[in-house]
């Protein structure tokens, strides 16, 4: 199974509280933070929610 490299590229300032909470649950707190998450339905749901703040690339 592949993994996803997720990077926060836009600020969380002024965003909805639930969007901030979603970013924090993925380990993203400030611009430039990156994390590696498994490519599964739960992660895809989080990306769909705050995708406009993220840069996502696939890692093998």
mmJSON file of the N, C-alpha and C atoms, coordinates in Angstrom:
{"data_MODEL":{"atom_site":{
"group_PDB":["ATOM","ATOM","ATOM","ATOM","ATOM","ATOM","ATOM","ATOM","ATOM","ATOM","ATOM","ATOM","ATOM","ATOM","ATOM","ATOM","ATOM","ATOM","ATOM","ATOM","ATOM","ATOM","ATOM","ATOM","ATOM","ATOM","ATOM","ATOM","ATOM","ATOM","ATOM","ATOM","ATOM","ATOM","ATOM","ATOM","ATOM","ATOM","ATOM","ATOM","ATOM","ATOM","ATOM","ATOM","ATOM","ATOM","ATOM","ATOM","ATOM","ATOM","ATOM","ATOM","ATOM","ATOM","ATOM","ATOM","ATOM","ATOM","ATOM","ATOM","ATOM","ATOM","ATOM","ATOM","ATOM","ATOM","ATOM","ATOM","ATOM","ATOM","ATOM","ATOM","ATOM","ATOM","ATOM","ATOM","ATOM","ATOM","ATOM","ATOM","ATOM","ATOM","ATOM","ATOM","ATOM","ATOM","ATOM","ATOM","ATOM","ATOM","ATOM","ATOM","ATOM","ATOM","ATOM","ATOM","ATOM","ATOM","ATOM","ATOM","ATOM","ATOM","ATOM","ATOM","ATOM","ATOM","ATOM","ATOM","ATOM","ATOM","ATOM","ATOM","ATOM","ATOM","ATOM","ATOM","ATOM","ATOM","ATOM","ATOM","ATOM","ATOM","ATOM","ATOM","ATOM","ATOM","ATOM","ATOM","ATOM","ATOM","ATOM","ATOM","ATOM","ATOM","ATOM","ATOM","ATOM","ATOM","ATOM","ATOM","ATOM","ATOM","ATOM","ATOM","ATOM","ATOM","ATOM","ATOM","ATOM","ATOM","ATOM","ATOM","ATOM","ATOM","ATOM","ATOM","ATOM","ATOM","ATOM","ATOM","ATOM","ATOM","ATOM","ATOM","ATOM","ATOM","ATOM","ATOM","ATOM","ATOM","ATOM","ATOM","ATOM","ATOM","ATOM","ATOM","ATOM","ATOM","ATOM","ATOM"],
"id":[1,2,3,4,5,6,7,8,9,10,11,12,13,14,15,16,17,18,19,20,21,22,23,24,25,26,27,28,29,30,31,32,33,34,35,36,37,38,39,40,41,42,43,44,45,46,47,48,49,50,51,52,53,54,55,56,57,58,59,60,61,62,63,64,65,66,67,68,69,70,71,72,73,74,75,76,77,78,79,80,81,82,83,84,85,86,87,88,89,90,91,92,93,94,95,96,97,98,99,100,101,102,103,104,105,106,107,108,109,110,111,112,113,114,115,116,117,118,119,120,121,122,123,124,125,126,127,128,129,130,131,132,133,134,135,136,137,138,139,140,141,142,143,144,145,146,147,148,149,150,151,152,153,154,155,156,157,158,159,160,161,162,163,164,165,166,167,168,169,170,171,172,173,174,175,176,177,178,179,180],
"type_symbol":["N","C","C","N","C","C","N","C","C","N","C","C","N","C","C","N","C","C","N","C","C","N","C","C","N","C","C","N","C","C","N","C","C","N","C","C","N","C","C","N","C","C","N","C","C","N","C","C","N","C","C","N","C","C","N","C","C","N","C","C","N","C","C","N","C","C","N","C","C","N","C","C","N","C","C","N","C","C","N","C","C","N","C","C","N","C","C","N","C","C","N","C","C","N","C","C","N","C","C","N","C","C","N","C","C","N","C","C","N","C","C","N","C","C","N","C","C","N","C","C","N","C","C","N","C","C","N","C","C","N","C","C","N","C","C","N","C","C","N","C","C","N","C","C","N","C","C","N","C","C","N","C","C","N","C","C","N","C","C","N","C","C","N","C","C","N","C","C","N","C","C","N","C","C","N","C","C","N","C","C"],
"label_atom_id":["N","CA","C","N","CA","C","N","CA","C","N","CA","C","N","CA","C","N","CA","C","N","CA","C","N","CA","C","N","CA","C","N","CA","C","N","CA","C","N","CA","C","N","CA","C","N","CA","C","N","CA","C","N","CA","C","N","CA","C","N","CA","C","N","CA","C","N","CA","C","N","CA","C","N","CA","C","N","CA","C","N","CA","C","N","CA","C","N","CA","C","N","CA","C","N","CA","C","N","CA","C","N","CA","C","N","CA","C","N","CA","C","N","CA","C","N","CA","C","N","CA","C","N","CA","C","N","CA","C","N","CA","C","N","CA","C","N","CA","C","N","CA","C","N","CA","C","N","CA","C","N","CA","C","N","CA","C","N","CA","C","N","CA","C","N","CA","C","N","CA","C","N","CA","C","N","CA","C","N","CA","C","N","CA","C","N","CA","C","N","CA","C","N","CA","C","N","CA","C","N","CA","C","N","CA","C","N","CA","C"],
"label_alt_id":[null,null,null,null,null,null,null,null,null,null,null,null,null,null,null,null,null,null,null,null,null,null,null,null,null,null,null,null,null,null,null,null,null,null,null,null,null,null,null,null,null,null,null,null,null,null,null,null,null,null,null,null,null,null,null,null,null,null,null,null,null,null,null,null,null,null,null,null,null,null,null,null,null,null,null,null,null,null,null,null,null,null,null,null,null,null,null,null,null,null,null,null,null,null,null,null,null,null,null,null,null,null,null,null,null,null,null,null,null,null,null,null,null,null,null,null,null,null,null,null,null,null,null,null,null,null,null,null,null,null,null,null,null,null,null,null,null,null,null,null,null,null,null,null,null,null,null,null,null,null,null,null,null,null,null,null,null,null,null,null,null,null,null,null,null,null,null,null,null,null,null,null,null,null,null,null,null,null,null,null],
"label_comp_id":["UNK","UNK","UNK","UNK","UNK","UNK","UNK","UNK","UNK","UNK","UNK","UNK","UNK","UNK","UNK","UNK","UNK","UNK","UNK","UNK","UNK","UNK","UNK","UNK","UNK","UNK","UNK","UNK","UNK","UNK","UNK","UNK","UNK","UNK","UNK","UNK","UNK","UNK","UNK","UNK","UNK","UNK","UNK","UNK","UNK","UNK","UNK","UNK","UNK","UNK","UNK","UNK","UNK","UNK","UNK","UNK","UNK","UNK","UNK","UNK","UNK","UNK","UNK","UNK","UNK","UNK","UNK","UNK","UNK","UNK","UNK","UNK","UNK","UNK","UNK","UNK","UNK","UNK","UNK","UNK","UNK","UNK","UNK","UNK","UNK","UNK","UNK","UNK","UNK","UNK","UNK","UNK","UNK","UNK","UNK","UNK","UNK","UNK","UNK","UNK","UNK","UNK","UNK","UNK","UNK","UNK","UNK","UNK","UNK","UNK","UNK","UNK","UNK","UNK","UNK","UNK","UNK","UNK","UNK","UNK","UNK","UNK","UNK","UNK","UNK","UNK","UNK","UNK","UNK","UNK","UNK","UNK","UNK","UNK","UNK","UNK","UNK","UNK","UNK","UNK","UNK","UNK","UNK","UNK","UNK","UNK","UNK","UNK","UNK","UNK","UNK","UNK","UNK","UNK","UNK","UNK","UNK","UNK","UNK","UNK","UNK","UNK","UNK","UNK","UNK","UNK","UNK","UNK","UNK","UNK","UNK","UNK","UNK","UNK","UNK","UNK","UNK","UNK","UNK","UNK"],
"label_asym_id":["A","A","A","A","A","A","A","A","A","A","A","A","A","A","A","A","A","A","A","A","A","A","A","A","A","A","A","A","A","A","A","A","A","A","A","A","A","A","A","A","A","A","A","A","A","A","A","A","A","A","A","A","A","A","A","A","A","A","A","A","A","A","A","A","A","A","A","A","A","A","A","A","A","A","A","A","A","A","A","A","A","A","A","A","A","A","A","A","A","A","A","A","A","A","A","A","A","A","A","A","A","A","A","A","A","A","A","A","A","A","A","A","A","A","A","A","A","A","A","A","A","A","A","A","A","A","A","A","A","A","A","A","A","A","A","A","A","A","A","A","A","A","A","A","A","A","A","A","A","A","A","A","A","A","A","A","A","A","A","A","A","A","A","A","A","A","A","A","A","A","A","A","A","A","A","A","A","A","A","A"],
"label_entity_id":["1","1","1","1","1","1","1","1","1","1","1","1","1","1","1","1","1","1","1","1","1","1","1","1","1","1","1","1","1","1","1","1","1","1","1","1","1","1","1","1","1","1","1","1","1","1","1","1","1","1","1","1","1","1","1","1","1","1","1","1","1","1","1","1","1","1","1","1","1","1","1","1","1","1","1","1","1","1","1","1","1","1","1","1","1","1","1","1","1","1","1","1","1","1","1","1","1","1","1","1","1","1","1","1","1","1","1","1","1","1","1","1","1","1","1","1","1","1","1","1","1","1","1","1","1","1","1","1","1","1","1","1","1","1","1","1","1","1","1","1","1","1","1","1","1","1","1","1","1","1","1","1","1","1","1","1","1","1","1","1","1","1","1","1","1","1","1","1","1","1","1","1","1","1","1","1","1","1","1","1"],
"label_seq_id":[1,1,1,2,2,2,3,3,3,4,4,4,5,5,5,6,6,6,7,7,7,8,8,8,9,9,9,10,10,10,11,11,11,12,12,12,13,13,13,14,14,14,15,15,15,16,16,16,17,17,17,18,18,18,19,19,19,20,20,20,21,21,21,22,22,22,23,23,23,24,24,24,25,25,25,26,26,26,27,27,27,28,28,28,29,29,29,30,30,30,31,31,31,32,32,32,33,33,33,34,34,34,35,35,35,36,36,36,37,37,37,38,38,38,39,39,39,40,40,40,41,41,41,42,42,42,43,43,43,44,44,44,45,45,45,46,46,46,47,47,47,48,48,48,49,49,49,50,50,50,51,51,51,52,52,52,53,53,53,54,54,54,55,55,55,56,56,56,57,57,57,58,58,58,59,59,59,60,60,60],
"pdbx_PDB_ins_code":[null,null,null,null,null,null,null,null,null,null,null,null,null,null,null,null,null,null,null,null,null,null,null,null,null,null,null,null,null,null,null,null,null,null,null,null,null,null,null,null,null,null,null,null,null,null,null,null,null,null,null,null,null,null,null,null,null,null,null,null,null,null,null,null,null,null,null,null,null,null,null,null,null,null,null,null,null,null,null,null,null,null,null,null,null,null,null,null,null,null,null,null,null,null,null,null,null,null,null,null,null,null,null,null,null,null,null,null,null,null,null,null,null,null,null,null,null,null,null,null,null,null,null,null,null,null,null,null,null,null,null,null,null,null,null,null,null,null,null,null,null,null,null,null,null,null,null,null,null,null,null,null,null,null,null,null,null,null,null,null,null,null,null,null,null,null,null,null,null,null,null,null,null,null,null,null,null,null,null,null],
"Cartn_x":[0.847,0.0,0.886,0.512,1.275,0.944,1.825,1.617,1.505,0.963,0.818,1.667,2.439,3.203,2.338,1.962,1.027,1.742,1.66,2.32,1.285,1.332,0.453,1.062,0.355,0.907,0.184,-0.971,-1.685,-1.929,-2.046,-2.209,-3.55,-3.575,-4.807,-5.532,-4.927,-5.553,-6.861,-7.894,-9.179,-9.994,-9.551,-10.279,-11.311,-12.226,-13.22,-12.53,-13.101,-12.517,-12.388,-13.384,-13.302,-12.219,-11.903,-10.816,-9.463,-9.342,-8.12,-7.927,-9.002,-8.927,-8.523,-9.013,-8.646,-7.161,-6.638,-5.214,-4.381,-4.789,-4.053,-4.085,-5.191,-5.277,-4.331,-3.955,-3.0,-1.565,-1.37,-0.04,0.477,-0.411,-0.025,-0.42,0.561,0.285,0.627,1.676,2.049,2.488,2.559,2.91,4.263,4.325,5.557,5.657,4.78,4.783,4.405,5.099,4.791,4.561,3.796,3.529,3.311,3.55,3.292,2.122,1.076,-0.139,-0.421,-1.081,-1.438,-2.515,-2.497,-3.473,-4.706,-5.612,-6.842,-8.04,-9.209,-10.437,-10.479,-9.982,-10.002,-9.134,-7.951,-7.056,-7.629,-8.215,-8.815,-9.951,-10.725,-11.796,-11.277,-10.179,-9.573,-9.026,-8.396,-7.856,-8.985,-10.1,-11.241,-11.781,-11.699,-12.235,-11.374,-10.043,-9.151,-8.131,-8.483,-7.566,-7.067,-7.843,-7.443,-6.279,-5.923,-4.807,-3.556,-3.675,-2.631,-2.002,-0.801,-0.15,0.085,-0.462,-0.4,0.379,1.357,2.108,2.15,2.257,2.282,3.712,3.924,5.235,5.13,6.141,6.098,7.001],
"Cartn_y":[-1.187,0.0,1.242,2.204,3.45,4.394,5.328,6.378,7.714,8.691,10.031,10.998,11.815,12.878,14.135,14.662,15.787,16.981,18.13,19.352,20.467,21.206,22.355,23.556,24.095,25.185,26.514,26.502,27.74,27.822,29.019,29.274,28.777,28.448,28.049,29.246,30.431,31.626,31.939,32.172,32.562,31.425,30.188,29.031,28.567,27.732,27.15,26.271,26.236,25.452,23.977,23.437,22.017,21.754,22.73,22.566,22.608,23.489,23.556,22.252,21.737,20.481,19.325,19.321,18.279,18.349,19.551,19.717,19.266,19.63,19.24,17.728,17.08,15.626,14.909,15.595,15.028,15.396,16.169,16.559,17.811,18.602,19.824,21.026,21.821,22.943,24.292,24.348,25.624,25.385,26.454,26.359,25.666,24.721,23.993,22.661,22.415,21.125,20.02,18.891,17.736,16.518,15.588,14.332,13.253,12.024,10.882,10.111,9.958,9.287,8.105,7.059,5.935,6.347,5.725,6.019,5.157,5.636,4.895,5.843,5.306,6.09,7.212,6.964,7.99,9.183,8.916,9.994,10.739,10.009,10.649,11.584,11.206,12.05,13.342,13.255,14.453,15.368,14.769,15.558,16.251,15.569,16.166,17.369,17.316,18.385,19.642,19.477,20.646,20.628,20.047,19.919,21.236,22.29,23.608,24.205,23.595,24.053,23.203,22.095,21.083,20.888,20.296,19.762,18.288,17.419,15.979,15.309,14.478,13.672,12.239,11.301,9.889,9.449,8.664,8.123,6.612,5.965,4.491,3.883],
"Cartn_z":[0.0,0.0,0.0,-0.771,-0.887,0.268,0.465,1.457,0.755,1.448,0.914,1.726,1.04,1.68,1.612,2.76,2.836,3.438,2.751,3.184,3.305,4.411,4.609,3.892,2.891,2.081,2.288,2.938,3.246,4.744,5.242,6.664,7.194,8.472,9.14,9.761,9.713,10.276,9.564,10.34,9.791,9.22,9.381,8.854,9.867,9.417,10.312,11.35,12.554,13.645,13.274,12.566,12.211,11.169,10.334,9.376,10.095,11.075,11.873,12.636,13.215,13.964,13.05,11.825,10.874,10.545,10.314,10.034,11.229,12.425,13.617,13.811,13.477,13.624,12.665,11.589,10.639,11.004,12.063,12.507,11.825,11.242,10.534,11.374,11.78,12.661,12.044,11.217,10.605,9.166,8.388,6.978,6.833,5.918,5.658,6.379,7.34,8.034,7.056,7.157,6.311,7.177,6.641,7.318,6.267,6.652,5.775,6.373,5.594,6.036,5.115,5.624,4.762,3.758,2.605,1.55,1.772,2.642,2.934,2.93,3.164,3.089,4.119,5.315,6.357,5.968,5.464,5.044,3.852,2.898,1.725,2.142,3.164,3.659,4.259,4.994,5.581,4.486,3.478,2.372,1.62,1.434,0.732,1.497,2.812,3.653,3.598,3.612,3.663,2.526,1.426,0.302,-0.247,-0.084,-0.585,0.213,1.327,2.15,1.969,1.239,1.216,-0.151,-0.12,-1.314,-1.017,-1.872,-1.634,-2.747,-2.361,-3.331,-2.839,-3.765,-3.423,-3.198,-2.132,-1.775,-1.808,-2.296,-2.319,-1.296],
"occupancy":[1.0,1.0,1.0,1.0,1.0,1.0,1.0,1.0,1.0,1.0,1.0,1.0,1.0,1.0,1.0,1.0,1.0,1.0,1.0,1.0,1.0,1.0,1.0,1.0,1.0,1.0,1.0,1.0,1.0,1.0,1.0,1.0,1.0,1.0,1.0,1.0,1.0,1.0,1.0,1.0,1.0,1.0,1.0,1.0,1.0,1.0,1.0,1.0,1.0,1.0,1.0,1.0,1.0,1.0,1.0,1.0,1.0,1.0,1.0,1.0,1.0,1.0,1.0,1.0,1.0,1.0,1.0,1.0,1.0,1.0,1.0,1.0,1.0,1.0,1.0,1.0,1.0,1.0,1.0,1.0,1.0,1.0,1.0,1.0,1.0,1.0,1.0,1.0,1.0,1.0,1.0,1.0,1.0,1.0,1.0,1.0,1.0,1.0,1.0,1.0,1.0,1.0,1.0,1.0,1.0,1.0,1.0,1.0,1.0,1.0,1.0,1.0,1.0,1.0,1.0,1.0,1.0,1.0,1.0,1.0,1.0,1.0,1.0,1.0,1.0,1.0,1.0,1.0,1.0,1.0,1.0,1.0,1.0,1.0,1.0,1.0,1.0,1.0,1.0,1.0,1.0,1.0,1.0,1.0,1.0,1.0,1.0,1.0,1.0,1.0,1.0,1.0,1.0,1.0,1.0,1.0,1.0,1.0,1.0,1.0,1.0,1.0,1.0,1.0,1.0,1.0,1.0,1.0,1.0,1.0,1.0,1.0,1.0,1.0,1.0,1.0,1.0,1.0,1.0,1.0],
"B_iso_or_equiv":[0.0,0.0,0.0,0.0,0.0,0.0,0.0,0.0,0.0,0.0,0.0,0.0,0.0,0.0,0.0,0.0,0.0,0.0,0.0,0.0,0.0,0.0,0.0,0.0,0.0,0.0,0.0,0.0,0.0,0.0,0.0,0.0,0.0,0.0,0.0,0.0,0.0,0.0,0.0,0.0,0.0,0.0,0.0,0.0,0.0,0.0,0.0,0.0,0.0,0.0,0.0,0.0,0.0,0.0,0.0,0.0,0.0,0.0,0.0,0.0,0.0,0.0,0.0,0.0,0.0,0.0,0.0,0.0,0.0,0.0,0.0,0.0,0.0,0.0,0.0,0.0,0.0,0.0,0.0,0.0,0.0,0.0,0.0,0.0,0.0,0.0,0.0,0.0,0.0,0.0,0.0,0.0,0.0,0.0,0.0,0.0,0.0,0.0,0.0,0.0,0.0,0.0,0.0,0.0,0.0,0.0,0.0,0.0,0.0,0.0,0.0,0.0,0.0,0.0,0.0,0.0,0.0,0.0,0.0,0.0,0.0,0.0,0.0,0.0,0.0,0.0,0.0,0.0,0.0,0.0,0.0,0.0,0.0,0.0,0.0,0.0,0.0,0.0,0.0,0.0,0.0,0.0,0.0,0.0,0.0,0.0,0.0,0.0,0.0,0.0,0.0,0.0,0.0,0.0,0.0,0.0,0.0,0.0,0.0,0.0,0.0,0.0,0.0,0.0,0.0,0.0,0.0,0.0,0.0,0.0,0.0,0.0,0.0,0.0,0.0,0.0,0.0,0.0,0.0,0.0],
"pdbx_formal_charge":[null,null,null,null,null,null,null,null,null,null,null,null,null,null,null,null,null,null,null,null,null,null,null,null,null,null,null,null,null,null,null,null,null,null,null,null,null,null,null,null,null,null,null,null,null,null,null,null,null,null,null,null,null,null,null,null,null,null,null,null,null,null,null,null,null,null,null,null,null,null,null,null,null,null,null,null,null,null,null,null,null,null,null,null,null,null,null,null,null,null,null,null,null,null,null,null,null,null,null,null,null,null,null,null,null,null,null,null,null,null,null,null,null,null,null,null,null,null,null,null,null,null,null,null,null,null,null,null,null,null,null,null,null,null,null,null,null,null,null,null,null,null,null,null,null,null,null,null,null,null,null,null,null,null,null,null,null,null,null,null,null,null,null,null,null,null,null,null,null,null,null,null,null,null,null,null,null,null,null,null],
"auth_seq_id":[1,1,1,2,2,2,3,3,3,4,4,4,5,5,5,6,6,6,7,7,7,8,8,8,9,9,9,10,10,10,11,11,11,12,12,12,13,13,13,14,14,14,15,15,15,16,16,16,17,17,17,18,18,18,19,19,19,20,20,20,21,21,21,22,22,22,23,23,23,24,24,24,25,25,25,26,26,26,27,27,27,28,28,28,29,29,29,30,30,30,31,31,31,32,32,32,33,33,33,34,34,34,35,35,35,36,36,36,37,37,37,38,38,38,39,39,39,40,40,40,41,41,41,42,42,42,43,43,43,44,44,44,45,45,45,46,46,46,47,47,47,48,48,48,49,49,49,50,50,50,51,51,51,52,52,52,53,53,53,54,54,54,55,55,55,56,56,56,57,57,57,58,58,58,59,59,59,60,60,60],
"auth_comp_id":["UNK","UNK","UNK","UNK","UNK","UNK","UNK","UNK","UNK","UNK","UNK","UNK","UNK","UNK","UNK","UNK","UNK","UNK","UNK","UNK","UNK","UNK","UNK","UNK","UNK","UNK","UNK","UNK","UNK","UNK","UNK","UNK","UNK","UNK","UNK","UNK","UNK","UNK","UNK","UNK","UNK","UNK","UNK","UNK","UNK","UNK","UNK","UNK","UNK","UNK","UNK","UNK","UNK","UNK","UNK","UNK","UNK","UNK","UNK","UNK","UNK","UNK","UNK","UNK","UNK","UNK","UNK","UNK","UNK","UNK","UNK","UNK","UNK","UNK","UNK","UNK","UNK","UNK","UNK","UNK","UNK","UNK","UNK","UNK","UNK","UNK","UNK","UNK","UNK","UNK","UNK","UNK","UNK","UNK","UNK","UNK","UNK","UNK","UNK","UNK","UNK","UNK","UNK","UNK","UNK","UNK","UNK","UNK","UNK","UNK","UNK","UNK","UNK","UNK","UNK","UNK","UNK","UNK","UNK","UNK","UNK","UNK","UNK","UNK","UNK","UNK","UNK","UNK","UNK","UNK","UNK","UNK","UNK","UNK","UNK","UNK","UNK","UNK","UNK","UNK","UNK","UNK","UNK","UNK","UNK","UNK","UNK","UNK","UNK","UNK","UNK","UNK","UNK","UNK","UNK","UNK","UNK","UNK","UNK","UNK","UNK","UNK","UNK","UNK","UNK","UNK","UNK","UNK","UNK","UNK","UNK","UNK","UNK","UNK","UNK","UNK","UNK","UNK","UNK","UNK"],
"auth_asym_id":["A","A","A","A","A","A","A","A","A","A","A","A","A","A","A","A","A","A","A","A","A","A","A","A","A","A","A","A","A","A","A","A","A","A","A","A","A","A","A","A","A","A","A","A","A","A","A","A","A","A","A","A","A","A","A","A","A","A","A","A","A","A","A","A","A","A","A","A","A","A","A","A","A","A","A","A","A","A","A","A","A","A","A","A","A","A","A","A","A","A","A","A","A","A","A","A","A","A","A","A","A","A","A","A","A","A","A","A","A","A","A","A","A","A","A","A","A","A","A","A","A","A","A","A","A","A","A","A","A","A","A","A","A","A","A","A","A","A","A","A","A","A","A","A","A","A","A","A","A","A","A","A","A","A","A","A","A","A","A","A","A","A","A","A","A","A","A","A","A","A","A","A","A","A","A","A","A","A","A","A"],
"auth_atom_id":["N","CA","C","N","CA","C","N","CA","C","N","CA","C","N","CA","C","N","CA","C","N","CA","C","N","CA","C","N","CA","C","N","CA","C","N","CA","C","N","CA","C","N","CA","C","N","CA","C","N","CA","C","N","CA","C","N","CA","C","N","CA","C","N","CA","C","N","CA","C","N","CA","C","N","CA","C","N","CA","C","N","CA","C","N","CA","C","N","CA","C","N","CA","C","N","CA","C","N","CA","C","N","CA","C","N","CA","C","N","CA","C","N","CA","C","N","CA","C","N","CA","C","N","CA","C","N","CA","C","N","CA","C","N","CA","C","N","CA","C","N","CA","C","N","CA","C","N","CA","C","N","CA","C","N","CA","C","N","CA","C","N","CA","C","N","CA","C","N","CA","C","N","CA","C","N","CA","C","N","CA","C","N","CA","C","N","CA","C","N","CA","C","N","CA","C","N","CA","C","N","CA","C","N","CA","C","N","CA","C"],
"pdbx_PDB_model_num":[1,1,1,1,1,1,1,1,1,1,1,1,1,1,1,1,1,1,1,1,1,1,1,1,1,1,1,1,1,1,1,1,1,1,1,1,1,1,1,1,1,1,1,1,1,1,1,1,1,1,1,1,1,1,1,1,1,1,1,1,1,1,1,1,1,1,1,1,1,1,1,1,1,1,1,1,1,1,1,1,1,1,1,1,1,1,1,1,1,1,1,1,1,1,1,1,1,1,1,1,1,1,1,1,1,1,1,1,1,1,1,1,1,1,1,1,1,1,1,1,1,1,1,1,1,1,1,1,1,1,1,1,1,1,1,1,1,1,1,1,1,1,1,1,1,1,1,1,1,1,1,1,1,1,1,1,1,1,1,1,1,1,1,1,1,1,1,1,1,1,1,1,1,1,1,1,1,1,1,1]
}}}
